[in-house]
Amino acid sequence: MKKVLLMPAGIGIAHVGRLIMIAKELQKLQVEVIFGAGAEACKILKGENLPYRIIKEFPRNVYEEKIKKNNFFIYNRTNFTDFVKSEQALYKKVKPDLIVFDTRITAKVSATIAGIPLISVNNADATSYYDYQKCRFPLNTTIGRYLPGKVVRLLEREYGQKFLLKAAERAIPAMLIAAMVNIFPAFIKLRYKPSRDPFQFFQGDITLLADIPEFRPVKNLPENIKMVGPIFWDGVNKLPVWSKEIEERNNIIYVTASGTGDKQIFLQMLDFLKETDYTVIATTGNTLSPKEVTVSYPSLYLTDYLPGSYIMPRAQAVIFPGGNASCYQALSYGVPQIATPFHIDQEDNANQLERLGTGVIQNHFKNFDRKHFLETVDKVISNKSYRTKAGELKKIIANYNGKKTAARLIADFMS
């Protein structure tokens, strides 16, 4: 029996969630699976009854202090080397035939040094094949939060967007190269020779993109990069004790902090919804724990995780930070979205939702108050075009089975 070692980036839910779904499909194909992940991700893996080994991972504060602020310099020569050595020690114990990684960039280096084949699971925007000309520049989470409103409005116009996208197409690879130069001493120490491709650490011998072209447009994909369709974890199987109380309600709004949200914004939104007629279902994900939620009222129902198959069909709208997994989960059920992005990747997702007409962005950096927030919620629910457009994407996504396609390609690669 072939053995696959799966290694997700451990901050957030999307990366570990995608590999969980692939792992379960691989098991059906008689492939042995084991995970190497950080302690936070392993809590989820334990609940899924999947085997795992704990390896080095960044603590939560790295997300808060760096990733959320679009700081690409999360690795230095020391921690990069430590991560690689932690992975190499795991390889000696597990002896995998193949490594499948999701955004854990050190896996690319450690597997290459060890001579182990590897497959990457990622998104189209982590490649040089993402079609920037069909995107909007993520203005709110970058320079927009610091500029006067008049300037932001100018940059939001067509000519402003063209200028920013041209700049971004060059700037993002340049920042990745700068981050690579920052850890070059680690490459020397590890005797690893990188290529000149700034996206190399997100790619494997083959790369599987958990996207659809309607959402993430691409151009000229090579043979070894394949778009398999959305893959997302559906959440825990267990329902909270209050689940039966809401089953007949038709005024439900689902608010989730997901894996990469913000505690204060999450609590603020729950408070904004306090004096409305909505039934508010809220999940904390691993952004915070339910015990940290200080907001309470009769129509608020709280837990850490919920099965998407339970809450999504009941929700009139979903409010979330803009992570990829939540985007695709909402679209798969045809639910309109309100995104509150905190960094570039989340805003890029949210911009695509707006382009597709399935949802809107709620900018929490400026004019974020009860009045503006509730106006956005009412707009998304009362304007039926959002649900109609989300329903159209639901039909498109139904033609894909990302987890099965990915598992089959992985099994074929090993054979």
C-alpha positions as CSV (number, residue, x, y, z in Angstrom):
1,M,0.0,0.0,0.0
2,K,1.3,3.4,-1.0
3,K,1.7,6.0,1.8
4,V,1.0,9.7,1.4
5,L,2.1,12.4,3.8
6,L,-0.1,15.4,3.8
7,M,1.3,18.7,5.0
8,P,-0.9,21.8,5.3
9,A,-0.1,25.3,6.3
10,G,-1.5,25.3,9.8
11,I,-2.8,28.8,10.3
12,G,-6.4,28.9,9.4
13,I,-8.8,26.2,8.3
14,A,-8.8,26.2,4.5
15,H,-5.5,24.5,4.0
16,V,-5.9,21.7,6.5
17,G,-9.6,21.3,5.4
18,R,-8.7,20.8,1.8
19,L,-6.2,18.1,2.6
20,I,-8.7,16.4,5.0
21,M,-11.2,16.0,2.2
22,I,-8.5,14.7,-0.2
23,A,-7.1,12.3,2.5
24,K,-10.5,10.7,3.0
25,E,-10.9,10.1,-0.8
26,L,-7.4,8.6,-0.9
27,Q,-8.3,6.2,1.9
28,K,-11.2,5.0,-0.3
29,L,-8.6,4.3,-3.0
30,Q,-6.6,2.1,-0.5
31,V,-3.9,4.7,0.0
32,E,-2.4,5.0,3.5
33,V,-2.5,8.7,4.7
34,I,-0.8,10.5,7.5
35,F,-0.6,14.2,8.3
36,G,2.3,16.4,9.4
37,A,1.0,19.6,10.8
38,G,1.1,22.2,13.6
39,A,-0.7,21.7,16.9
40,E,-3.6,23.9,16.0
41,A,-4.4,22.0,12.8
42,C,-3.9,18.6,14.6
43,K,-6.9,19.5,16.9
44,I,-9.1,19.4,13.8
45,L,-7.3,16.2,12.5
46,K,-8.0,14.5,15.8
47,G,-11.7,15.2,15.5
48,E,-11.6,13.7,12.0
49,N,-9.9,10.5,13.2
50,L,-7.0,11.0,10.8
51,P,-3.5,10.0,11.8
52,Y,-1.0,12.8,12.4
53,R,2.4,13.9,13.7
54,I,2.9,17.3,15.1
55,I,5.7,19.4,13.4
56,K,6.8,23.0,13.7
57,E,4.3,25.7,12.8
58,F,3.9,29.4,13.3
59,P,1.9,30.5,16.4
60,R,-1.3,32.4,15.9
61,N,0.3,35.8,16.6
62,V,2.3,35.5,13.3
63,Y,-1.0,35.8,11.5
64,E,-2.1,38.7,13.6
65,E,1.2,40.6,13.4
66,K,2.3,39.8,9.9
67,I,0.0,37.9,7.5
68,K,-3.0,40.1,8.3
69,K,-0.8,43.1,7.5
70,N,0.3,41.7,4.1
71,N,3.9,41.2,5.5
72,F,5.5,38.6,3.2
73,F,8.6,38.3,5.5
74,I,7.3,35.7,7.9
75,Y,10.3,33.4,7.4
76,N,13.9,34.2,8.3
77,R,17.1,32.1,8.0
78,T,16.5,30.5,11.4
79,N,12.9,29.5,11.4
80,F,13.0,28.4,7.7
81,T,15.8,26.0,8.5
82,D,14.0,24.8,11.7
83,F,10.9,24.0,9.7
84,V,12.8,22.1,7.0
85,K,14.7,20.0,9.6
86,S,11.4,19.3,11.5
87,E,10.0,18.0,8.2
88,Q,13.1,16.0,7.3
89,A,13.0,14.3,10.7
90,L,9.3,13.4,10.0
91,Y,10.2,11.9,6.6
92,K,12.7,9.5,8.3
93,K,10.0,8.3,10.6
94,V,7.1,8.1,8.2
95,K,8.9,7.1,5.0
96,P,6.3,8.4,2.6
97,D,6.0,7.5,-1.1
98,L,4.6,11.0,-1.8
99,I,4.1,14.3,-0.1
100,V,1.0,16.4,-0.7
101,F,1.4,20.0,0.6
102,D,-1.0,22.9,0.8
103,T,0.8,26.3,1.1
104,R,3.5,25.0,3.5
105,I,6.3,26.3,1.4
106,T,9.1,24.6,3.4
107,A,7.8,21.3,2.3
108,K,8.9,22.1,-1.3
109,V,12.5,22.5,0.0
110,S,12.6,19.6,2.4
111,A,11.0,17.1,0.0
112,T,13.3,18.1,-2.9
113,I,16.3,17.7,-0.7
114,A,15.0,14.3,0.4
115,G,14.2,13.2,-3.1
116,I,10.6,12.6,-2.4
117,P,8.0,13.3,-5.1
118,L,5.5,16.0,-4.1
119,I,2.2,17.5,-5.2
120,S,0.9,20.9,-4.4
121,V,-2.7,21.9,-3.7
122,N,-3.2,25.6,-4.0
123,N,-5.1,28.4,-5.6
124,A,-4.6,30.0,-9.0
125,D,-3.5,33.3,-7.5
126,A,-0.4,31.5,-6.0
127,T,0.8,30.9,-9.6
128,S,2.1,33.1,-12.4
129,Y,-0.9,32.0,-14.5
130,Y,-3.5,34.1,-12.6
131,D,-5.2,36.5,-15.0
132,Y,-4.8,39.9,-13.2
133,Q,-6.6,41.7,-16.0
134,K,-9.9,40.0,-14.9
135,C,-9.4,41.0,-11.2
136,R,-9.7,44.1,-9.1
137,F,-6.8,45.4,-7.1
138,P,-7.3,44.7,-3.4
139,L,-7.4,48.4,-2.4
140,N,-9.1,48.3,1.0
141,T,-6.6,46.0,2.7
142,T,-3.5,47.7,1.2
143,I,-3.1,51.4,0.5
144,G,-6.8,52.2,0.5
145,R,-7.1,52.2,4.3
146,Y,-4.5,55.0,4.6
147,L,-5.7,57.2,1.8
148,P,-8.4,60.0,1.8
149,G,-11.8,58.8,0.4
150,K,-11.5,61.0,-2.7
151,V,-8.2,59.4,-3.7
152,V,-9.6,55.9,-3.1
153,R,-12.6,56.7,-5.3
154,L,-10.3,57.7,-8.1
155,L,-8.3,54.5,-7.8
156,E,-11.5,52.5,-7.9
157,R,-12.3,53.8,-11.4
158,E,-11.3,51.9,-14.5
159,Y,-8.1,53.8,-15.2
160,G,-7.0,53.6,-11.6
161,Q,-7.6,49.9,-11.5
162,K,-5.7,49.4,-14.7
163,F,-2.7,51.2,-13.2
164,L,-2.8,49.3,-9.9
165,L,-3.2,45.9,-11.6
166,K,-0.3,46.5,-13.8
167,A,1.8,47.5,-10.8
168,A,0.5,44.5,-8.8
169,E,1.4,42.0,-11.6
170,R,5.0,43.1,-11.1
171,A,5.0,43.9,-7.4
172,I,3.7,40.6,-6.1
173,P,6.5,38.5,-7.8
174,A,9.0,41.2,-6.7
175,M,7.9,40.8,-3.0
176,L,8.1,37.1,-3.2
177,I,11.7,37.4,-4.6
178,A,12.6,39.8,-1.8
179,A,11.2,37.3,0.8
180,M,13.3,34.6,-0.9
181,V,16.4,36.7,-0.8
182,N,15.8,37.2,3.0
183,I,16.1,33.5,3.6
184,F,18.9,32.8,1.1
185,P,21.4,32.0,3.9
186,A,19.1,29.1,4.8
187,F,19.2,27.8,1.3
188,I,23.0,27.8,1.4
189,K,23.0,26.1,4.8
190,L,20.6,23.4,3.5
191,R,22.4,23.1,0.2
192,Y,19.3,23.9,-1.7
193,K,19.4,25.7,-5.1
194,P,16.2,27.6,-5.8
195,S,15.0,28.5,-9.3
196,R,14.2,32.0,-10.5
197,D,10.4,31.4,-10.4
198,P,9.0,33.5,-7.5
199,F,6.0,31.1,-7.2
200,Q,8.2,28.0,-7.1
201,F,7.5,27.2,-3.4
202,F,3.8,26.9,-4.1
203,Q,4.3,24.3,-6.9
204,G,5.0,20.6,-6.9
205,D,5.8,18.0,-9.5
206,I,2.2,18.6,-10.3
207,T,0.0,21.3,-8.9
208,L,-3.7,21.0,-8.3
209,L,-5.7,24.2,-8.2
210,A,-8.7,24.1,-6.0
211,D,-10.5,26.7,-8.1
212,I,-12.9,27.2,-11.0
213,P,-12.0,29.6,-13.9
214,E,-15.3,31.5,-13.4
215,F,-14.1,32.5,-9.9
216,R,-10.3,32.5,-10.4
217,P,-9.5,33.3,-14.1
218,V,-6.3,31.8,-15.4
219,K,-4.4,31.9,-18.7
220,N,-2.3,29.2,-20.5
221,L,-2.0,26.6,-17.7
222,P,0.9,24.1,-18.4
223,E,0.3,20.4,-18.4
224,N,1.6,19.9,-14.8
225,I,-0.9,22.4,-13.3
226,K,-4.5,21.3,-13.3
227,M,-7.6,23.0,-12.1
228,V,-9.6,20.4,-10.2
229,G,-12.5,22.5,-8.7
230,P,-13.3,23.7,-5.2
231,I,-12.3,21.6,-2.1
232,F,-13.4,22.6,1.3
233,W,-13.9,21.0,4.7
234,D,-17.6,20.8,5.5
235,G,-17.0,21.2,9.3
236,V,-17.7,18.9,12.2
237,N,-20.4,16.3,12.1
238,K,-21.8,17.0,15.6
239,L,-24.6,19.6,16.0
240,P,-24.9,21.9,19.0
241,V,-27.6,21.3,21.6
242,W,-29.6,24.3,20.3
243,S,-29.8,23.1,16.7
244,K,-33.4,21.9,16.8
245,E,-34.5,25.4,18.0
246,I,-33.6,27.0,14.7
247,E,-34.7,24.4,12.2
248,E,-38.0,26.1,11.3
249,R,-36.7,29.6,11.2
250,N,-36.3,31.4,7.9
251,N,-34.6,34.6,9.0
252,I,-31.1,33.2,9.7
253,I,-27.9,35.1,9.1
254,Y,-24.7,33.0,9.5
255,V,-21.7,34.9,10.8
256,T,-18.3,33.1,11.0
257,A,-14.9,34.2,12.2
258,S,-13.4,31.3,10.3
259,G,-9.8,30.4,10.7
260,T,-8.3,33.8,9.7
261,G,-10.8,36.4,11.0
262,D,-10.5,39.1,13.7
263,K,-11.8,38.7,17.2
264,Q,-12.8,42.4,17.6
265,I,-14.6,42.8,14.3
266,F,-16.4,39.5,14.8
267,L,-17.7,40.7,18.2
268,Q,-18.6,44.1,16.8
269,M,-20.7,42.5,14.0
270,L,-22.6,40.3,16.5
271,D,-23.3,43.4,18.6
272,F,-24.6,45.3,15.5
273,L,-27.1,42.5,14.8
274,K,-28.3,42.5,18.4
275,E,-31.4,44.6,17.9
276,T,-32.5,43.2,14.5
277,D,-35.2,40.6,13.7
278,Y,-32.6,38.1,12.4
279,T,-31.7,34.8,14.0
280,V,-27.9,35.0,14.2
281,I,-25.9,31.8,14.0
282,A,-22.3,32.4,14.8
283,T,-19.2,30.2,14.7
284,T,-15.8,31.2,16.1
285,G,-13.7,28.8,14.0
286,N,-10.2,28.8,15.4
287,T,-10.0,32.6,15.4
288,L,-11.2,32.6,19.0
289,S,-13.1,30.3,21.4
290,P,-16.8,30.5,22.2
291,K,-15.8,31.4,25.8
292,E,-14.2,34.6,24.5
293,V,-17.5,35.9,23.0
294,T,-18.8,38.5,25.4
295,V,-21.9,39.4,23.3
296,S,-25.2,37.6,24.2
297,Y,-28.8,37.9,23.3
298,P,-31.8,35.5,22.8
299,S,-31.6,35.4,19.0
300,L,-27.8,34.6,19.0
301,Y,-26.7,31.0,18.8
302,L,-23.0,30.3,19.2
303,T,-20.6,27.4,18.7
304,D,-17.1,26.8,17.4
305,Y,-17.8,24.9,14.2
306,L,-20.9,23.8,12.2
307,P,-21.4,21.4,9.3
308,G,-21.8,23.5,6.2
309,S,-24.4,21.1,5.0
310,Y,-26.5,22.1,8.0
311,I,-26.2,25.9,8.2
312,M,-25.7,26.9,4.6
313,P,-29.1,25.8,3.3
314,R,-30.8,27.6,6.2
315,A,-28.9,30.9,5.8
316,Q,-30.2,34.0,4.0
317,A,-26.7,35.3,3.9
318,V,-23.2,34.4,5.2
319,I,-20.9,37.0,6.7
320,F,-17.2,36.0,6.8
321,P,-13.6,37.3,6.4
322,G,-13.3,36.3,2.8
323,G,-11.3,33.1,3.0
324,N,-11.2,30.8,0.0
325,A,-12.9,27.8,1.6
326,S,-15.8,29.9,2.9
327,C,-16.2,31.6,-0.5
328,Y,-16.6,28.3,-2.3
329,Q,-18.7,26.7,0.5
330,A,-21.2,29.6,0.2
331,L,-21.2,29.5,-3.6
332,S,-21.7,25.7,-3.5
333,Y,-25.0,26.2,-1.6
334,G,-26.0,29.3,-3.5
335,V,-25.9,31.6,-0.5
336,P,-25.2,35.4,-0.9
337,Q,-22.1,36.7,0.9
338,I,-20.9,39.7,2.8
339,A,-17.1,39.6,3.1
340,T,-15.0,41.5,5.6
341,P,-11.4,41.0,4.3
342,F,-8.3,41.6,6.4
343,H,-5.5,41.0,3.9
344,I,-4.8,40.8,0.1
345,D,-5.9,37.2,-0.5
346,Q,-9.2,37.6,1.3
347,E,-9.9,40.9,-0.5
348,D,-9.0,39.3,-3.9
349,N,-11.6,36.6,-3.1
350,A,-14.1,39.2,-2.1
351,N,-13.5,41.2,-5.2
352,Q,-14.3,38.2,-7.3
353,L,-17.6,37.7,-5.4
354,E,-18.5,41.3,-6.2
355,R,-17.5,40.8,-9.9
356,L,-19.8,37.8,-10.1
357,G,-22.6,39.6,-8.4
358,T,-23.0,37.0,-5.6
359,G,-21.9,39.2,-2.7
360,V,-20.5,42.5,-1.4
361,I,-17.5,43.7,0.6
362,Q,-18.0,45.4,4.0
363,N,-15.0,47.6,4.5
364,H,-14.2,47.5,8.2
365,F,-11.3,49.9,7.9
366,K,-13.5,53.0,7.2
367,N,-17.1,54.0,8.1
368,F,-17.6,50.7,10.0
369,D,-20.6,51.3,12.2
370,R,-24.0,49.8,13.0
371,K,-25.9,51.9,10.4
372,H,-23.6,51.1,7.5
373,F,-23.2,47.4,8.4
374,L,-27.0,46.8,8.7
375,E,-27.6,48.6,5.5
376,T,-25.2,46.2,3.8
377,V,-26.9,43.2,5.3
378,D,-30.4,44.4,4.3
379,K,-29.2,45.2,0.8
380,V,-27.8,41.7,0.2
381,I,-30.9,40.0,1.6
382,S,-33.5,42.2,0.0
383,N,-31.9,42.4,-3.4
384,K,-32.7,38.9,-4.9
385,S,-30.1,39.3,-7.6
386,Y,-27.4,38.2,-5.2
387,R,-29.1,34.9,-4.5
388,T,-29.9,34.4,-8.2
389,K,-26.2,34.9,-9.2
390,A,-25.1,32.7,-6.3
391,G,-27.5,30.0,-7.6
392,E,-25.9,30.3,-11.1
393,L,-22.4,29.6,-9.6
394,K,-23.9,26.8,-7.5
395,K,-24.9,25.0,-10.8
396,I,-21.4,25.5,-12.2
397,I,-19.6,24.2,-9.1
398,A,-22.0,21.2,-9.1
399,N,-20.1,20.0,-12.3
400,Y,-16.9,19.6,-10.3
401,N,-15.8,17.2,-7.6
402,G,-12.6,18.7,-6.5
403,K,-11.7,16.2,-3.7
404,K,-12.3,13.1,-5.9
405,T,-10.5,14.6,-8.9
406,A,-7.5,15.5,-6.8
407,A,-7.4,12.1,-5.1
408,R,-7.6,10.3,-8.5
409,L,-4.8,12.5,-9.9
410,I,-2.6,11.8,-6.9
411,A,-3.2,8.0,-7.1
412,D,-2.5,8.1,-10.8
413,F,0.7,10.0,-10.2
414,M,1.9,7.3,-7.7
415,S,1.1,4.5,-10.1
